[in-house]
Amino acid sequence: MTDEKIEAIQAVVDRVSSYQDGATEGTVAAELRDGFAEAGVDVPAGDVTKLADAIESEHGAVSAAEVLDG
């Protein structure tokens, strides 16, 4: 994954996690998909699920690079 892509993904993750704390996973995943579409970043469904799970479990800062590499 390129640095530019991971930076774009991280920006969306940061935005969604800042205002979706406590939201259901389905809501978080939908907001992530919308954000990625707006940013023009193609993120596979499995990665969206991983990121949504991380946002739900961390309740704070989530590193997209760590979630997607781990």
mmCIF file as gemmi writes it, N, C-alpha and C atoms, coordinates in Angstrom:
data_model
loop_
_atom_site.group_PDB
_atom_site.id
_atom_site.type_symbol
_atom_site.label_atom_id
_atom_site.label_alt_id
_atom_site.label_comp_id
_atom_site.label_asym_id
_atom_site.label_entity_id
_atom_site.label_seq_id
_atom_site.pdbx_PDB_ins_code
_atom_site.Cartn_x
_atom_site.Cartn_y
_atom_site.Cartn_z
_atom_site.occupancy
_atom_site.B_iso_or_equiv
_atom_site.pdbx_formal_charge
_atom_site.auth_seq_id
_atom_site.auth_asym_id
_atom_site.pdbx_PDB_model_num
ATOM 1 N N . MET Axp A 1 ? 0.856 -1.17 0 1 0 ? 1 A 1
ATOM 2 C CA . MET Axp A 1 ? 0 0 0 1 0 ? 1 A 1
ATOM 3 C C . MET Axp A 1 ? 0.908 1.241 0 1 0 ? 1 A 1
ATOM 4 N N . THR Axp A 2 ? 0.573 2.194 -0.827 1 0 ? 2 A 1
ATOM 5 C CA . THR Axp A 2 ? 1.398 3.4 -0.925 1 0 ? 2 A 1
ATOM 6 C C . THR Axp A 2 ? 1.195 4.304 0.292 1 0 ? 2 A 1
ATOM 7 N N . ASP Axp A 3 ? 2.196 5.14 0.54 1 0 ? 3 A 1
ATOM 8 C CA . ASP Axp A 3 ? 2.092 6.094 1.646 1 0 ? 3 A 1
ATOM 9 C C . ASP Axp A 3 ? 0.907 7.029 1.453 1 0 ? 3 A 1
ATOM 10 N N . GLU Axp A 4 ? 0.678 7.445 0.203 1 0 ? 4 A 1
ATOM 11 C CA . GLU Axp A 4 ? -0.435 8.359 -0.076 1 0 ? 4 A 1
ATOM 12 C C . GLU Axp A 4 ? -1.772 7.706 0.252 1 0 ? 4 A 1
ATOM 13 N N . LYS Axp A 5 ? -1.896 6.422 -0.096 1 0 ? 5 A 1
ATOM 14 C CA . LYS Axp A 5 ? -3.159 5.726 0.165 1 0 ? 5 A 1
ATOM 15 C C . LYS Axp A 5 ? -3.371 5.555 1.67 1 0 ? 5 A 1
ATOM 16 N N . ILE Axp A 6 ? -2.328 5.159 2.383 1 0 ? 6 A 1
ATOM 17 C CA . ILE Axp A 6 ? -2.488 4.964 3.822 1 0 ? 6 A 1
ATOM 18 C C . ILE Axp A 6 ? -2.771 6.294 4.512 1 0 ? 6 A 1
ATOM 19 N N . GLU Axp A 7 ? -2.195 7.387 4.014 1 0 ? 7 A 1
ATOM 20 C CA . GLU Axp A 7 ? -2.486 8.708 4.586 1 0 ? 7 A 1
ATOM 21 C C . GLU Axp A 7 ? -3.948 9.086 4.358 1 0 ? 7 A 1
ATOM 22 N N . ALA Axp A 8 ? -4.467 8.789 3.169 1 0 ? 8 A 1
ATOM 23 C CA . ALA Axp A 8 ? -5.872 9.083 2.875 1 0 ? 8 A 1
ATOM 24 C C . ALA Axp A 8 ? -6.789 8.234 3.753 1 0 ? 8 A 1
ATOM 25 N N . ILE Axp A 9 ? -6.444 6.959 3.906 1 0 ? 9 A 1
ATOM 26 C CA . ILE Axp A 9 ? -7.231 6.069 4.758 1 0 ? 9 A 1
ATOM 27 C C . ILE Axp A 9 ? -7.195 6.572 6.203 1 0 ? 9 A 1
ATOM 28 N N . GLN Axp A 10 ? -6.006 6.958 6.675 1 0 ? 10 A 1
ATOM 29 C CA . GLN Axp A 10 ? -5.868 7.435 8.053 1 0 ? 10 A 1
ATOM 30 C C . GLN Axp A 10 ? -6.7 8.69 8.288 1 0 ? 10 A 1
ATOM 31 N N . ALA Axp A 11 ? -6.733 9.581 7.31 1 0 ? 11 A 1
ATOM 32 C CA . ALA Axp A 11 ? -7.521 10.81 7.454 1 0 ? 11 A 1
ATOM 33 C C . ALA Axp A 11 ? -9.003 10.487 7.642 1 0 ? 11 A 1
ATOM 34 N N . VAL Axp A 12 ? -9.503 9.523 6.868 1 0 ? 12 A 1
ATOM 35 C CA . VAL Axp A 12 ? -10.908 9.125 6.999 1 0 ? 12 A 1
ATOM 36 C C . VAL Axp A 12 ? -11.132 8.448 8.35 1 0 ? 12 A 1
ATOM 37 N N . VAL Axp A 13 ? -10.232 7.556 8.737 1 0 ? 13 A 1
ATOM 38 C CA . VAL Axp A 13 ? -10.349 6.865 10.025 1 0 ? 13 A 1
ATOM 39 C C . VAL Axp A 13 ? -10.369 7.878 11.169 1 0 ? 13 A 1
ATOM 40 N N . ASP Axp A 14 ? -9.475 8.861 11.11 1 0 ? 14 A 1
ATOM 41 C CA . ASP Axp A 14 ? -9.436 9.883 12.164 1 0 ? 14 A 1
ATOM 42 C C . ASP Axp A 14 ? -10.748 10.654 12.238 1 0 ? 14 A 1
ATOM 43 N N . ARG Axp A 15 ? -11.267 11.032 11.077 1 0 ? 15 A 1
ATOM 44 C CA . ARG Axp A 15 ? -12.511 11.799 11.048 1 0 ? 15 A 1
ATOM 45 C C . ARG Axp A 15 ? -13.671 10.978 11.603 1 0 ? 15 A 1
ATOM 46 N N . VAL Axp A 16 ? -13.786 9.735 11.143 1 0 ? 16 A 1
ATOM 47 C CA . VAL Axp A 16 ? -14.9 8.891 11.583 1 0 ? 16 A 1
ATOM 48 C C . VAL Axp A 16 ? -14.77 8.56 13.07 1 0 ? 16 A 1
ATOM 49 N N . SER Axp A 17 ? -13.569 8.215 13.513 1 0 ? 17 A 1
ATOM 50 C CA . SER Axp A 17 ? -13.415 7.831 14.921 1 0 ? 17 A 1
ATOM 51 C C . SER Axp A 17 ? -13.66 9.001 15.864 1 0 ? 17 A 1
ATOM 52 N N . SER Axp A 18 ? -13.431 10.219 15.401 1 0 ? 18 A 1
ATOM 53 C CA . SER Axp A 18 ? -13.622 11.377 16.273 1 0 ? 18 A 1
ATOM 54 C C . SER Axp A 18 ? -15.09 11.651 16.58 1 0 ? 18 A 1
ATOM 55 N N . TYR Axp A 19 ? -15.983 11.31 15.663 1 0 ? 19 A 1
ATOM 56 C CA . TYR Axp A 19 ? -17.394 11.608 15.933 1 0 ? 19 A 1
ATOM 57 C C . TYR Axp A 19 ? -18.29 10.378 15.956 1 0 ? 19 A 1
ATOM 58 N N . GLN Axp A 20 ? -17.73 9.186 15.835 1 0 ? 20 A 1
ATOM 59 C CA . GLN Axp A 20 ? -18.548 7.98 15.861 1 0 ? 20 A 1
ATOM 60 C C . GLN Axp A 20 ? -18.332 7.141 17.113 1 0 ? 20 A 1
ATOM 61 N N . ASP Axp A 21 ? -17.659 7.683 18.11 1 0 ? 21 A 1
ATOM 62 C CA . ASP Axp A 21 ? -17.431 6.939 19.336 1 0 ? 21 A 1
ATOM 63 C C . ASP Axp A 21 ? -18.772 6.516 19.926 1 0 ? 21 A 1
ATOM 64 N N . GLY Axp A 22 ? -18.92 5.224 20.132 1 0 ? 22 A 1
ATOM 65 C CA . GLY Axp A 22 ? -20.151 4.697 20.691 1 0 ? 22 A 1
ATOM 66 C C . GLY Axp A 22 ? -21.183 4.282 19.659 1 0 ? 22 A 1
ATOM 67 N N . ALA Axp A 23 ? -20.923 4.58 18.387 1 0 ? 23 A 1
ATOM 68 C CA . ALA Axp A 23 ? -21.852 4.172 17.33 1 0 ? 23 A 1
ATOM 69 C C . ALA Axp A 23 ? -21.702 2.674 17.076 1 0 ? 23 A 1
ATOM 70 N N . THR Axp A 24 ? -22.707 2.088 16.452 1 0 ? 24 A 1
ATOM 71 C CA . THR Axp A 24 ? -22.637 0.67 16.131 1 0 ? 24 A 1
ATOM 72 C C . THR Axp A 24 ? -21.624 0.432 15.026 1 0 ? 24 A 1
ATOM 73 N N . GLU Axp A 25 ? -21.135 -0.806 14.94 1 0 ? 25 A 1
ATOM 74 C CA . GLU Axp A 25 ? -20.145 -1.146 13.918 1 0 ? 25 A 1
ATOM 75 C C . GLU Axp A 25 ? -20.684 -0.878 12.518 1 0 ? 25 A 1
ATOM 76 N N . GLY Axp A 26 ? -21.961 -1.178 12.294 1 0 ? 26 A 1
ATOM 77 C CA . GLY Axp A 26 ? -22.555 -0.937 10.983 1 0 ? 26 A 1
ATOM 78 C C . GLY Axp A 26 ? -22.522 0.533 10.605 1 0 ? 26 A 1
ATOM 79 N N . THR Axp A 27 ? -22.786 1.394 11.573 1 0 ? 27 A 1
ATOM 80 C CA . THR Axp A 27 ? -22.736 2.835 11.323 1 0 ? 27 A 1
ATOM 81 C C . THR Axp A 27 ? -21.315 3.276 11.025 1 0 ? 27 A 1
ATOM 82 N N . VAL Axp A 28 ? -20.356 2.796 11.812 1 0 ? 28 A 1
ATOM 83 C CA . VAL Axp A 28 ? -18.953 3.157 11.608 1 0 ? 28 A 1
ATOM 84 C C . VAL Axp A 28 ? -18.491 2.682 10.235 1 0 ? 28 A 1
ATOM 85 N N . ALA Axp A 29 ? -18.816 1.446 9.871 1 0 ? 29 A 1
ATOM 86 C CA . ALA Axp A 29 ? -18.406 0.912 8.568 1 0 ? 29 A 1
ATOM 87 C C . ALA Axp A 29 ? -19.016 1.724 7.432 1 0 ? 29 A 1
ATOM 88 N N . ALA Axp A 30 ? -20.277 2.097 7.568 1 0 ? 30 A 1
ATOM 89 C CA . ALA Axp A 30 ? -20.933 2.899 6.528 1 0 ? 30 A 1
ATOM 90 C C . ALA Axp A 30 ? -20.267 4.261 6.395 1 0 ? 30 A 1
ATOM 91 N N . GLU Axp A 31 ? -19.941 4.885 7.517 1 0 ? 31 A 1
ATOM 92 C CA . GLU Axp A 31 ? -19.264 6.183 7.483 1 0 ? 31 A 1
ATOM 93 C C . GLU Axp A 31 ? -17.872 6.056 6.874 1 0 ? 31 A 1
ATOM 94 N N . LEU Axp A 32 ? -17.17 4.971 7.182 1 0 ? 32 A 1
ATOM 95 C CA . LEU Axp A 32 ? -15.858 4.739 6.571 1 0 ? 32 A 1
ATOM 96 C C . LEU Axp A 32 ? -15.995 4.602 5.06 1 0 ? 32 A 1
ATOM 97 N N . ARG Axp A 33 ? -16.941 3.775 4.616 1 0 ? 33 A 1
ATOM 98 C CA . ARG Axp A 33 ? -17.142 3.588 3.165 1 0 ? 33 A 1
ATOM 99 C C . ARG Axp A 33 ? -17.458 4.911 2.487 1 0 ? 33 A 1
ATOM 100 N N . ASP Axp A 34 ? -18.334 5.703 3.095 1 0 ? 34 A 1
ATOM 101 C CA . ASP Axp A 34 ? -18.673 7.018 2.529 1 0 ? 34 A 1
ATOM 102 C C . ASP Axp A 34 ? -17.441 7.914 2.46 1 0 ? 34 A 1
ATOM 103 N N . GLY Axp A 35 ? -16.661 7.918 3.527 1 0 ? 35 A 1
ATOM 104 C CA . GLY Axp A 35 ? -15.458 8.742 3.563 1 0 ? 35 A 1
ATOM 105 C C . GLY Axp A 35 ? -14.432 8.316 2.532 1 0 ? 35 A 1
ATOM 106 N N . PHE Axp A 36 ? -14.259 7.005 2.376 1 0 ? 36 A 1
ATOM 107 C CA . PHE Axp A 36 ? -13.309 6.512 1.377 1 0 ? 36 A 1
ATOM 108 C C . PHE Axp A 36 ? -13.778 6.863 -0.025 1 0 ? 36 A 1
ATOM 109 N N . ALA Axp A 37 ? -15.075 6.772 -0.267 1 0 ? 37 A 1
ATOM 110 C CA . ALA Axp A 37 ? -15.616 7.135 -1.582 1 0 ? 37 A 1
ATOM 111 C C . ALA Axp A 37 ? -15.38 8.616 -1.865 1 0 ? 37 A 1
ATOM 112 N N . GLU Axp A 38 ? -15.633 9.46 -0.874 1 0 ? 38 A 1
ATOM 113 C CA . GLU Axp A 38 ? -15.412 10.901 -1.035 1 0 ? 38 A 1
ATOM 114 C C . GLU Axp A 38 ? -13.946 11.209 -1.305 1 0 ? 38 A 1
ATOM 115 N N . ALA Axp A 39 ? -13.047 10.44 -0.672 1 0 ? 39 A 1
ATOM 116 C CA . ALA Axp A 39 ? -11.608 10.66 -0.834 1 0 ? 39 A 1
ATOM 117 C C . ALA Axp A 39 ? -11.067 10.001 -2.1 1 0 ? 39 A 1
ATOM 118 N N . GLY Axp A 40 ? -11.905 9.194 -2.758 1 0 ? 40 A 1
ATOM 119 C CA . GLY Axp A 40 ? -11.466 8.505 -3.965 1 0 ? 40 A 1
ATOM 120 C C . GLY Axp A 40 ? -10.49 7.376 -3.685 1 0 ? 40 A 1
ATOM 121 N N . VAL Axp A 41 ? -10.633 6.751 -2.512 1 0 ? 41 A 1
ATOM 122 C CA . VAL Axp A 41 ? -9.74 5.668 -2.112 1 0 ? 41 A 1
ATOM 123 C C . VAL Axp A 41 ? -10.52 4.358 -2.128 1 0 ? 41 A 1
ATOM 124 N N . ASP Axp A 42 ? -9.985 3.362 -2.839 1 0 ? 42 A 1
ATOM 125 C CA . ASP Axp A 42 ? -10.622 2.047 -2.911 1 0 ? 42 A 1
ATOM 126 C C . ASP Axp A 42 ? -10.096 1.185 -1.766 1 0 ? 42 A 1
ATOM 127 N N . VAL Axp A 43 ? -10.978 0.84 -0.844 1 0 ? 43 A 1
ATOM 128 C CA . VAL Axp A 43 ? -10.595 0.024 0.307 1 0 ? 43 A 1
ATOM 129 C C . VAL Axp A 43 ? -11.463 -1.231 0.291 1 0 ? 43 A 1
ATOM 130 N N . PRO Axp A 44 ? -10.835 -2.42 0.261 1 0 ? 44 A 1
ATOM 131 C CA . PRO Axp A 44 ? -11.604 -3.664 0.238 1 0 ? 44 A 1
ATOM 132 C C . PRO Axp A 44 ? -12.528 -3.792 1.455 1 0 ? 44 A 1
ATOM 133 N N . ALA Axp A 45 ? -13.641 -4.477 1.269 1 0 ? 45 A 1
ATOM 134 C CA . ALA Axp A 45 ? -14.642 -4.631 2.327 1 0 ? 45 A 1
ATOM 135 C C . ALA Axp A 45 ? -14.045 -5.217 3.602 1 0 ? 45 A 1
ATOM 136 N N . GLY Axp A 46 ? -13.158 -6.181 3.468 1 0 ? 46 A 1
ATOM 137 C CA . GLY Axp A 46 ? -12.534 -6.786 4.641 1 0 ? 46 A 1
ATOM 138 C C . GLY Axp A 46 ? -11.726 -5.792 5.446 1 0 ? 46 A 1
ATOM 139 N N . ASP Axp A 47 ? -11.06 -4.872 4.747 1 0 ? 47 A 1
ATOM 140 C CA . ASP Axp A 47 ? -10.277 -3.845 5.436 1 0 ? 47 A 1
ATOM 141 C C . ASP Axp A 47 ? -11.187 -2.826 6.114 1 0 ? 47 A 1
ATOM 142 N N . VAL Axp A 48 ? -12.315 -2.518 5.487 1 0 ? 48 A 1
ATOM 143 C CA . VAL Axp A 48 ? -13.283 -1.609 6.115 1 0 ? 48 A 1
ATOM 144 C C . VAL Axp A 48 ? -13.773 -2.231 7.429 1 0 ? 48 A 1
ATOM 145 N N . THR Axp A 49 ? -14.054 -3.522 7.399 1 0 ? 49 A 1
ATOM 146 C CA . THR Axp A 49 ? -14.513 -4.219 8.602 1 0 ? 49 A 1
ATOM 147 C C . THR Axp A 49 ? -13.445 -4.196 9.688 1 0 ? 49 A 1
ATOM 148 N N . LYS Axp A 50 ? -12.184 -4.456 9.311 1 0 ? 50 A 1
ATOM 149 C CA . LYS Axp A 50 ? -11.09 -4.412 10.294 1 0 ? 50 A 1
ATOM 150 C C . LYS Axp A 50 ? -10.982 -3.034 10.938 1 0 ? 50 A 1
ATOM 151 N N . LEU Axp A 51 ? -11.063 -2.002 10.11 1 0 ? 51 A 1
ATOM 152 C CA . LEU Axp A 51 ? -10.956 -0.638 10.629 1 0 ? 51 A 1
ATOM 153 C C . LEU Axp A 51 ? -12.141 -0.292 11.527 1 0 ? 51 A 1
ATOM 154 N N . ALA Axp A 52 ? -13.348 -0.694 11.117 1 0 ? 52 A 1
ATOM 155 C CA . ALA Axp A 52 ? -14.542 -0.438 11.934 1 0 ? 52 A 1
ATOM 156 C C . ALA Axp A 52 ? -14.425 -1.146 13.282 1 0 ? 52 A 1
ATOM 157 N N . ASP Axp A 53 ? -13.958 -2.394 13.267 1 0 ? 53 A 1
ATOM 158 C CA . ASP Axp A 53 ? -13.763 -3.139 14.516 1 0 ? 53 A 1
ATOM 159 C C . ASP Axp A 53 ? -12.769 -2.427 15.426 1 0 ? 53 A 1
ATOM 160 N N . ALA Axp A 54 ? -11.679 -1.932 14.832 1 0 ? 54 A 1
ATOM 161 C CA . ALA Axp A 54 ? -10.65 -1.24 15.618 1 0 ? 54 A 1
ATOM 162 C C . ALA Axp A 54 ? -11.204 0.041 16.228 1 0 ? 54 A 1
ATOM 163 N N . ILE Axp A 55 ? -11.974 0.793 15.455 1 0 ? 55 A 1
ATOM 164 C CA . ILE Axp A 55 ? -12.568 2.03 15.975 1 0 ? 55 A 1
ATOM 165 C C . ILE Axp A 55 ? -13.505 1.71 17.136 1 0 ? 55 A 1
ATOM 166 N N . GLU Axp A 56 ? -14.291 0.657 16.991 1 0 ? 56 A 1
ATOM 167 C CA . GLU Axp A 56 ? -15.221 0.27 18.051 1 0 ? 56 A 1
ATOM 168 C C . GLU Axp A 56 ? -14.491 -0.188 19.311 1 0 ? 56 A 1
ATOM 169 N N . SER Axp A 57 ? -13.404 -0.927 19.157 1 0 ? 57 A 1
ATOM 170 C CA . SER Axp A 57 ? -12.724 -1.486 20.328 1 0 ? 57 A 1
ATOM 171 C C . SER Axp A 57 ? -11.746 -0.515 20.975 1 0 ? 57 A 1
ATOM 172 N N . GLU Axp A 58 ? -11.156 0.378 20.195 1 0 ? 58 A 1
ATOM 173 C CA . GLU Axp A 58 ? -10.147 1.292 20.734 1 0 ? 58 A 1
ATOM 174 C C . GLU Axp A 58 ? -10.754 2.507 21.423 1 0 ? 58 A 1
ATOM 175 N N . HIS Axp A 59 ? -11.864 3.012 20.921 1 0 ? 59 A 1
ATOM 176 C CA . HIS Axp A 59 ? -12.489 4.228 21.46 1 0 ? 59 A 1
ATOM 177 C C . HIS Axp A 59 ? -11.48 5.371 21.56 1 0 ? 59 A 1
ATOM 178 N N . GLY Axp A 60 ? -10.677 5.506 20.544 1 0 ? 60 A 1
ATOM 179 C CA . GLY Axp A 60 ? -9.676 6.572 20.509 1 0 ? 60 A 1
ATOM 180 C C . GLY Axp A 60 ? -8.898 6.499 19.21 1 0 ? 60 A 1
ATOM 181 N N . ALA Axp A 61 ? -7.647 6.899 19.278 1 0 ? 61 A 1
ATOM 182 C CA . ALA Axp A 61 ? -6.812 6.926 18.079 1 0 ? 61 A 1
ATOM 183 C C . ALA Axp A 61 ? -6.578 5.517 17.546 1 0 ? 61 A 1
ATOM 184 N N . VAL Axp A 62 ? -6.802 5.35 16.252 1 0 ? 62 A 1
ATOM 185 C CA . VAL Axp A 62 ? -6.595 4.078 15.577 1 0 ? 62 A 1
ATOM 186 C C . VAL Axp A 62 ? -5.577 4.303 14.473 1 0 ? 62 A 1
ATOM 187 N N . SER Axp A 63 ? -4.551 3.45 14.434 1 0 ? 63 A 1
ATOM 188 C CA . SER Axp A 63 ? -3.553 3.527 13.367 1 0 ? 63 A 1
ATOM 189 C C . SER Axp A 63 ? -3.988 2.616 12.232 1 0 ? 63 A 1
ATOM 190 N N . ALA Axp A 64 ? -4.37 3.213 11.112 1 0 ? 64 A 1
ATOM 191 C CA . ALA Axp A 64 ? -4.803 2.424 9.963 1 0 ? 64 A 1
ATOM 192 C C . ALA Axp A 64 ? -3.689 1.5 9.494 1 0 ? 64 A 1
ATOM 193 N N . ALA Axp A 65 ? -2.455 1.98 9.489 1 0 ? 65 A 1
ATOM 194 C CA . ALA Axp A 65 ? -1.324 1.162 9.038 1 0 ? 65 A 1
ATOM 195 C C . ALA Axp A 65 ? -1.181 -0.085 9.906 1 0 ? 65 A 1
ATOM 196 N N . GLU Axp A 66 ? -1.296 0.069 11.226 1 0 ? 66 A 1
ATOM 197 C CA . GLU Axp A 66 ? -1.17 -1.075 12.128 1 0 ? 66 A 1
ATOM 198 C C . GLU Axp A 66 ? -2.323 -2.05 11.954 1 0 ? 66 A 1
ATOM 199 N N . VAL Axp A 67 ? -3.529 -1.541 11.822 1 0 ? 67 A 1
ATOM 200 C CA . VAL Axp A 67 ? -4.7 -2.404 11.667 1 0 ? 67 A 1
ATOM 201 C C . VAL Axp A 67 ? -4.612 -3.195 10.368 1 0 ? 67 A 1
ATOM 202 N N . LEU Axp A 68 ? -4.235 -2.539 9.289 1 0 ? 68 A 1
ATOM 203 C CA . LEU Axp A 68 ? -4.227 -3.194 7.987 1 0 ? 68 A 1
ATOM 204 C C . LEU Axp A 68 ? -2.994 -4.056 7.77 1 0 ? 68 A 1
ATOM 205 N N . ASP Axp A 69 ? -1.899 -3.765 8.458 1 0 ? 69 A 1
ATOM 206 C CA . ASP Axp A 69 ? -0.695 -4.591 8.33 1 0 ? 69 A 1
ATOM 207 C C . ASP Axp A 69 ? -0.712 -5.765 9.293 1 0 ? 69 A 1
ATOM 208 N N . GLY Axp A 70 ? -1.482 -5.627 10.366 1 0 ? 70 A 1
ATOM 209 C CA . GLY Axp A 70 ? -1.491 -6.665 11.396 1 0 ? 70 A 1
ATOM 210 C C . GLY Axp A 70 ? -2.6 -7.557 11.182 1 0 ? 70 A 1
